[in-house]
Amino acid sequence: MRIAVPSEADPEPRVAATPETVKKMVALGAEVAVQAGAGIKSGILDSDFEAAGAAIRGTVEQTVADADVVLKVRRPAAEETAHYRRGALVVAIMDPYGNEAALRQLAEAGLTAVAMELMPRITRAQAMDVLSSQANLAGYRAVIEGAAEFGRALPLMMTAAGTIPATRVFVMGAGVAGLQAIATARRLGAVVTATDVRPAAKEQVESLGAKFIAVEDEEFKQAETAGGYAKEMSKDYQAKQAALVADHLKKQDIVITTALIPGRPAPRLLSRAMVASMRPGSVVVDLAIERGGNVEGARADQVVDSGGVKIVAYSNLPGRIAASASALYAKNLYNFLDILVDKKTKTLAVNWDDEIVKATLLTRDGAVVHPNFVPKTAA
């Protein structure tokens, strides 16, 4: 079994393997090839990979030649897949929504493509969940970016020269990224509030020491299905909640928005008018810019000054903490690969009926096979 780890195209700084996961893959019986320089931006030298048992190859062509498995961070471009062996298993964050042409290209190249971001939310797959591992770091980094742009210290400081009040941070959305943002801001000494459409989020928010902001009427208390999903709220409730949030925003120093729905445009949480109501010097960090953003006026990979309020919108926040992001992502990939290998024969033995494989498999045998992305004519 041959496993290849090519370099990522700029500007992606992450890498799909680390010396730790290379050692584990070698222990599975694999021959591992890593492209020269693949780990540099994540602080990993070629010599580190070699010491772990990998062979270093100079070009992408040499790296992927005859590889049974190719591990990537981002979906490979057509010019790269031209060098892959037909039938190779390619595992990456594939970004399949809205990229039907790219999926067809993977299928036509004869590749078996797996999208790690489609990992089902089941107990067995928790250690393979790249959305959670990367969102965790994005939430942390969002606070760091907000603090860097904010012109004041975050914690309460009492000095001989006077007292500096604690910064007020408001987190919109209490998913994985939001909860990590809350925890990070609290550790840095900020006064933190948060909101979410799910009633169950209140307990999680308060357990981290933050105050939950919501119109907690009877409708809110019934706003969650038995499966744990949020119900659609009435227009009347939405108006009351919007008014509460709009008033709360005016008093905040840093606002972090985290609402992101896979495969759909990001919901608009802050309008220009709401941003304009904030005090000059305030900062908004938009974590959803890859899907259009939660904040009106946000621009991808830019810090926009909107009437004295800075809107920070980096499209790859985990990549801005590449060493940690690569370490977690590489472990996600290894944990997935581990269920695909026959430990006795030390060969690739994919169980195509495994619910994890079925949920993540995009292309196989020259066709797009995932039910969400099968072309309508084929369906």
C-alpha positions, -999 to 999 in steps of 0.1 A, spaced: 0 0 0 15 33 -11 3 66 4 12 100 -11 11 134 6 16 161 -21 22 198 -13 -9 221 -12 -13 248 -38 -8 284 -25 -21 300 -3 -30 269 17 -4 265 44 -17 233 60 -4 198 52 -23 164 53 3 145 73 27 150 102 56 129 114 33 114 140 8 102 115 35 91 91 48 67 118 14 53 123 8 48 86 41 30 82 30 8 112 -1 0 91 23 -14 65 23 16 41 50 31 21 46 69 25 59 95 1 58 132 10 65 160 -15 96 181 -7 86 212 13 50 200 19 52 207 56 73 239 57 44 263 63 33 241 92 67 241 107 76 205 96 109 199 79 115 172 52 140 157 76 112 153 102 92 133 77 122 112 67 129 104 104 93 92 107 98 68 78 86 88 48 104 90 14 108 126 2 100 132 -35 109 163 -54 78 168 -76 41 161 -74 45 136 -102 72 117 -83 52 118 -51 19 104 -64 33 79 -89 16 46 -83 0 58 -51 -30 38 -38 -40 67 -15 -35 104 -19 -40 126 12 -47 163 7 -61 193 26 -79 208 -4 -94 192 -34 -67 187 -60 -69 206 -93 -72 189 -126 -36 195 -136 -25 176 -104 -49 147 -108 -36 141 -143 -6 125 -125 -27 103 -102 -31 66 -109 -66 57 -121 -84 40 -92 -65 59 -65 -83 68 -33 -81 106 -28 -91 119 6 -94 157 12 -118 186 21 -135 185 -13 -159 215 -11 -184 196 -33 -213 221 -30 -216 242 -62 -185 225 -77 -202 199 -99 -177 204 -127 -148 196 -104 -166 164 -92 -171 153 -128 -134 158 -134 -125 136 -104 -149 109 -117 -136 111 -153 -100 108 -140 -111 74 -125 -104 85 -89 -122 74 -58 -128 107 -41 -137 111 -4 -149 144 12 -139 145 48 -163 174 55 -192 150 49 -183 128 78 -215 117 96 -220 130 132 -219 95 148 -198 83 177 -175 62 156 -166 91 134 -159 117 161 -122 113 157 -124 118 120 -146 150 121 -126 176 103 -153 202 106 -151 201 143 -113 200 146 -108 229 122 -138 249 136 -124 246 171 -92 263 159 -111 289 139 -130 299 170 -98 303 189 -81 323 161 -112 345 156 -107 359 191 -69 364 185 -77 383 152 -103 404 170 -80 412 198 -52 421 174 -74 446 156 -90 460 187 -71 490 201 -74 481 238 -65 453 262 -90 425 268 -88 419 306 -97 443 334 -64 460 344 -60 480 376 -29 501 375 -14 530 395 -23 552 365 -59 541 364 -82 512 355 -87 497 321 -122 481 318 -126 446 304 -134 443 268 -169 431 259 -171 402 234 -203 390 218 -203 356 201 -232 349 176 -236 312 173 -227 286 199 -215 257 178 -180 243 179 -164 275 167 -186 297 189 -180 277 221 -142 278 215 -144 316 209 -163 320 241 -137 299 261 -108 318 245 -122 352 251 -130 343 287 -94 330 292 -81 364 280 -102 382 305 -131 396 284 -167 399 295 -184 375 271 -220 372 260 -234 348 233 -266 340 214 -279 310 195 -312 298 181 -310 265 200 -323 266 236 -299 238 245 -270 262 238 -278 283 268 -265 257 292 -233 253 272 -227 290 270 -233 295 307 -210 266 316 -182 285 300 -189 316 321 -207 337 294 -241 353 296 -267 340 271 -287 366 252 -321 356 238 -358 364 241 -366 335 264 -404 333 260 -425 301 257 -418 299 219 -380 299 225 -384 271 251 -401 249 225 -377 259 197 -359 226 194 -370 193 178 -365 159 195 -335 154 173 -318 185 187 -323 208 157 -337 243 158 -373 249 147 -381 278 125 -393 307 147 -424 329 141 -419 363 125 -430 379 157 -402 361 177 -376 368 150 -385 405 152 -382 405 190 -349 386 189 -335 409 162 -344 440 183 -327 425 214 -295 417 195 -294 451 177 -296 469 211 -270 446 226 -245 452 197 -243 489 205 -225 481 237 -200 455 224 -163 459 216 -157 427 196 -184 407 178 -177 372 164 -202 357 139 -200 319 133 -232 309 115 -222 286 86 -245 260 69 -227 235 47 -238 238 11 -258 270 16 -250 307 16 -242 320 51 -271 336 68 -269 374 72 -266 382 109 -254 419 108 -266 445 84 -247 477 75 -270 496 99 -262 472 127 -225 476 121 -229 514 119 -246 514 153 -214 500 170 -189 524 185 -159 535 164 -129 512 172 -151 481 176 -142 450 157 -164 424 139 -149 390 130 -168 371 103 -161 333 103 -185 326 74 -169 346 46 -162 314 26 -199 312 20 -206 349 15 -203 360 51 -226 368 80 -218 405 79 -229 430 52 -198 447 39 -174 420 48 -147 412 21 -128 379 19 -93 381 32 -96 418 41 -100 440 71 -126 466 60 -131 499 78 -168 506 80 -173 539 96 -146 533 122 -157 497 128 -133 471 115 -148 440 98 -122 411 98 -130 383 73 -102 358 67 -114 328 45 -90 303 61 -87 310 98 -75 275 107 -47 281 81 -36 311 102 -26 286 129 -13 260 105 9 239 127 -20 231 151 -45 228 123 -23 204 104 -17 183 135 -55 178 141 -64 174 104 -37 148 99 -50 128 129 -85 130 114 -72 115 81 -52 88 98 -83 78 119 -103 75 87 -76 56 69 -73 32 98 -108 18 92 -100 12 55 -70 -11 61 -69 -49 67 -46 -52 96 -37 -88 88 -27 -83 52 -18 -47 56 -36 -38 24 -63 -13 15 -97 -31 20 -125 -6 18 -159 -17 31 -182 1 7 -212 -6 29 -197 11 59 -219 41 69 -189 63 72 -176 54 37 -211 57 22 -216 92 37 -183 106 25 -178 89 -9 -182 113 -38 -169 94 -69 -161 58 -78 -156 38 -110 -157 68 -132 -190 82 -118 -203 107 -92 -220 84 -67 -230 105 -37 -268 109 -37 -265 146 -30 -243 153 -60 -253 127 -87 -261 147 -119 -298 150 -125 -296 132 -158 -279 102 -141 -304 103 -113 
